[in-house]
Amino acid sequence: MASTRAISIPVERISVRQYPRATIAVVGNPNSGKSTLFNRLTGLRQSTANYPGVTVEKHVGIAKLDDAVLELVDLPGTFSLSAHSLEERIAVDVVLGRMRGVEKPAGILAVVAANNLYQGLFLVQQLIELGLPVVVALTMSDAAEAAGLKIDVDKLRRFLGGAIVCPVVATTGQGMGSLRRALAVLPEARVPDAPAFWPELRATADKLAAESNGRMRRIEIERALIDGSNGPPVVDASADTLTARIREARARLFGGRPPVAEEAQRRYDWVREVLAEVQSGSPVLRTWGARVAAFLNRPVPGTIGLFVVMAVVFQAVFAWATPLMDAIDAATAATGAWVSSTLPESALTSLIADGVIAGVGSVIVFLPQIMILFLFIILLEDSGYLARAAYLMDRVMRSVGLSGQSIIPMISSFACAVPGVMATRVIPNRRDRIATILAAPFMTCSARLPVYALLIAAFVPATAVGWFNLQGLVLLGLYLLGIIAGVLTALLLRQTALRGPKPAFALMLPEFRKPNLRTVAIQLLGRVKVFLRRAGTVIFTVAVIVWALAYYPRSESVEGTAEARLAQAEASLSDDALDRARVRIANDAAAAQLEQSWLGRAGKVVAPVFRPLGWDWKISAAVIAGFPAREVVIAVLGTVYAVGDEASDSTLTQRLESATWPDGSPVFTLPMVFGLLIFYAWCLQCAATLAVIRRETNSWRWPVFAWTYMTTMGYVGAMVVYQVGSP
Amino acid sequence: MKTTFHSTLETLRRGQRGVIKTVDSADPAVQRLMVLGLVAGAEIEFTGAAIGGDPLEFRLFGNGISLRREQARHFEVVAAGDG
């Protein structure tokens, strides 16, 4: 027998990947400081995905505690388990273990803001009734103390049936030690006794539980009594007599009153009793946040404040981002040019330079604006201003059939419709939400601006109109055209396809508070990742496809002609003249290649369709190329008018001005240009927006409708202007 | 059934406090507000209205909550003395 020698490795040196032992659901009211606490517990060990079949994001993080690793699921903020919005429904499904892809939680971390025990305890009693171990984190306890509130934690714990209560300050980390210790043992902790918030209900449930001979527990009967058929299926079919008894008892308990209302009344009655015992001192509005909120309560300062905030956001998104965007543009062009000149001329080189590099460039060029926009949205959200903006604008937005919550998606869409559509998630009513999603792409996004700038600079005279410049007025007019079309669309939809009862409007208006930088940074990172995944991939793919359509098939006769011209030029010219001739020949060849490429051919095929708008095949080809991503149009115009890469240069302007029909009349007349601008203002030329609409509405119906509707509007608008304006 | 109350959340003056006495809970939008804590027995203070006089903002147990006039009139209130 061979002797075995023991090899000893110190245990602490064996690195073992620790798998989470159990899943804990993190549940709390919106604005309870839940995200800050979640970030504090998990740090950067978190991931964002979507729940299956819906658009709500699923935040999962790993909490490494002293001797346990737990998976935390950060659920959307909710006030109640009687779910109202999509996000609340998700929260309810997860805690009840009904959500596909999420393990049934082994415990609940209930997050309650110490200065809002009233709504917090309402939710906590519902959570305790689920029969899982619960730990309550009392967040922002410093702010509550500062406001003059004292909470008797031991007493509160007794009222909550023995659930552990940990006062914490997530921003500073105070109290986090005891919360971590409580969490580590939570899966094995005792399930707290559900408070008897409605003695009559408790007595009835006890009686029925005794009658059921152990088939149902008291807590299950209580849920069945409250939820009726809407609740979890706890009553099994064989228990017919029991089901009937429960139905009877239900009718007796609720009478003719709506169960939701009755439940809310009873629960809050209990909460008020508890508050009278555990909370002393009434919140005094001494904090700066409360004072600012009180000031912005008044209609006039509130409105002025709102416009100042919007102006700052606009200024930041456009002015601050521009230098960065220009730099990215320049870097992309330089890299592409470098690749073209370094690698031998081939399809692969063109793919890398004009397809891949240009594609990546067209994605990251949006990042400065998107990041600034997201940063402001997160700051406004975390500071509590977003809710106030929705409140202030509700009356105005309602007059166009939307609600105050539509204002932020609309404003965001002036930078890009993709984050705008994503921001509609806060709108609880589905009809409101879809109307907003369909109005959002009409807002003038930053991808429309280069097209506007080029055409206005080329064809609108810079004459003064009063104090204004005509060019500026035309640009302003285009912004207004977008807004008007969006508003009319929303109005029209709310009266036809999306007609329905006026949605409930109930909004919590939190006090202003200083956003936590760590939370802001983590959220910003998460949203940028989502943007890159949703929009970035689409924009990049589109860039490569458009490249292929404009590159293939290659014509040998065009190449032959170019080579012959080049040989001739080399024989007769030298130095600068030769260099100029080389560029000229290359640009002409590129234009000729484009003319006979799939894109050029497509332009010629559809040109008759666009003839009533006054467009020739070149513009038609550029517009077709712009359908998946509108900003592509300038690059295509540059190639088709043989000015090479200098598309934004004045050479393109000159070429456009001198473009003629075969009969010698100019193509770019003022009516045609105005028509083209209107087409750009109204047409939905953005595959990324369509993809996001598809995702957010979870159906193909709305993106298809949006595309058809907006394209028709653009086409008809352009045609009317051209036909009416042309002699 | 339609109930018309004489003194409601809508008739409170700015800065005035009151206690909700009864709620006409037939409207689902009103039920939603009850879930947020606007139930009989809750003390509430009217703090102001937005642009155009609607929606209204109230203070409920130290926290701001806003609702539209349309729903506010379903909450009967016993107003406290001038606040």
Interface residues (C-beta under 8 A of the other chain):
Chain A: F79 S80 S82 H84 N115 N116 L117 Y118 Q119 F122 A147 L149 R257 P258 V260 A261 A264 Q265 Y268 D269 R272 L275 S282 P283 A293 A294 N297 R298 P299 G302 T303 Y391 L392 M393 D394 R395 V396 G404 K502 P503 A504 F505 A506 L507 M508 L509 P510 E511
Chain B: V23 S25 A26 P28 A29 V30 Q31 R32 L33 M34 V35 L36 G37 V39 A40 G41 A42 T47 G48 A49 A50 I51 G52 G53 D54 P55 E57 L60 F61 G62 N63 G64 I65 S66 L67 R68 E70 Q71
